[in-house]
Amino acid sequence: MGAAHWIYLSGIILIIAVMIARKNVVIPAVAATFLTAWVFTGDFATGLESIFNASLTAASELFGIFLIIALVTALLGFGVLIIGMITGLDGSGFSGLPLTGSLAGTLGPASGVDPALLAAIGQMGSIWSGGGVLVAWSSLIAVAGFTRVPVLELVRRSFLPVIAGLAVSTMIGLIIY
């Protein structure tokens, strides 16, 4: 075994030791990559170049994983929103809160999404769809009566803005938090 092999092996052992100590492994990994390439090629510039090549390779390999995590997070957020909207269709808007809150408390920590955010998304879906915005029920009937507009016409006209508002607020919430 040559000197580059011994440096590589030492770097792996150092990285494992740092991981066992639950510390940040970035600096030991970069140092081991640099030293291994420098000793292997005998050129300092090639050692620096190996750090950038390793970073680009790692980024290209991890991009797919990041994309899958983002898609699963979005699916989770919109899934809780849709469940909240379905449970709110009974007209009260508040009957779905225990279900969406339980889902948020269960799925949030497992997926790395804040449970309070998921509960708020489910609550918005439940209350906006069933609390008199999308269902011709309760407060929507009163508003239609005061404005002398047919109830079903009011439901039809408010459908797209409400759905767009729920979708945009869900996306912004998932991005910000």
ZICOR-V194767 format. One record per backbone hydrogen bond with DSSP energy under -0.5 kcal/mol. CO is the residue of the C=O (numbers start at 1). NH is the residue of the N-H. If there is no record, write none. Layout:
co = {CO | CO}
nh = {NH | NH}
This chain:
co = {2 | 3 | 4 | 5 | 6 | 7 | 8 | 9 | 10 | 11 | 12 | 13 | 14 | 15 | 16 | 17 | 18 | 19 | 25 | 26 | 27 | 28 | 29 | 30 | 31 | 32 | 33 | 34 | 35 | 36 | 37 | 38 | 43 | 44 | 45 | 46 | 47 | 48 | 48 | 49 | 50 | 51 | 52 | 53 | 54 | 55 | 56 | 57 | 58 | 59 | 60 | 61 | 62 | 63 | 64 | 65 | 66 | 67 | 68 | 69 | 70 | 71 | 72 | 73 | 74 | 75 | 76 | 77 | 78 | 79 | 80 | 81 | 82 | 83 | 84 | 86 | 87 | 88 | 94 | 96 | 97 | 98 | 99 | 100 | 101 | 102 | 103 | 104 | 106 | 107 | 108 | 108 | 114 | 115 | 116 | 117 | 118 | 119 | 120 | 121 | 122 | 123 | 124 | 125 | 126 | 127 | 128 | 128 | 129 | 129 | 135 | 137 | 137 | 138 | 138 | 139 | 140 | 141 | 142 | 143 | 144 | 144 | 150 | 151 | 152 | 153 | 154 | 155 | 156 | 158 | 159 | 160 | 161 | 162 | 163 | 164 | 165 | 166 | 167 | 168 | 169 | 170 | 171 | 172 | 173}
nh = {6 | 7 | 8 | 9 | 10 | 11 | 12 | 13 | 14 | 15 | 16 | 17 | 18 | 19 | 20 | 21 | 23 | 22 | 29 | 30 | 31 | 32 | 33 | 34 | 35 | 36 | 37 | 38 | 39 | 40 | 41 | 42 | 47 | 48 | 49 | 50 | 51 | 51 | 52 | 53 | 54 | 55 | 56 | 57 | 58 | 59 | 60 | 61 | 62 | 63 | 64 | 65 | 66 | 67 | 68 | 69 | 70 | 71 | 72 | 73 | 74 | 75 | 76 | 77 | 78 | 79 | 80 | 81 | 82 | 83 | 84 | 85 | 86 | 87 | 88 | 89 | 90 | 91 | 97 | 100 | 101 | 102 | 103 | 104 | 105 | 106 | 107 | 108 | 110 | 111 | 112 | 113 | 118 | 119 | 120 | 121 | 122 | 123 | 124 | 125 | 126 | 127 | 128 | 129 | 130 | 131 | 133 | 134 | 134 | 135 | 137 | 140 | 141 | 141 | 142 | 143 | 144 | 145 | 146 | 147 | 148 | 149 | 154 | 155 | 156 | 157 | 158 | 159 | 160 | 162 | 163 | 164 | 165 | 166 | 167 | 168 | 169 | 170 | 171 | 172 | 173 | 174 | 175 | 176 | 177}
